[in-house]
């Protein structure tokens, strides 16, 4: 991989990490706010209407799910950045061969080449 491509990917990963960290912070703040409204730490705001209470609960659970998904993605970004630093970036984890630069530019956190990713998806379908 050319140094220019690697630098571009590194910059993309840093920008994406910053963006995801801001999103996680917003989710954490919203979850904390919901916990504060409940008064008992359950995250369930006490609405005056049962339908509102159900909607509040779904919204709370959705926030927790989204925060978890963003945290998983942040982990992938951090792993990719570590691989950039230690020289292991851009190698397929399944076959230890290079991942196409075009794939890495499109999906900087890719761990598998296209062929290995397709094979994995077929096996899990």
Secondary structure, DSSP 8 states (H G I E B T S, - for coil): --HHHHHHHHHHHHHHHHHHHHHHHHHHHHHHHHHHHHSSSS-----SSHHHHHHHHHHHHHHHHHHHHHHHHHHHHHHHHHHHHHT-TTB-TTT-SB--HHHHHH-TT--S-HHHHHHHHHHH-
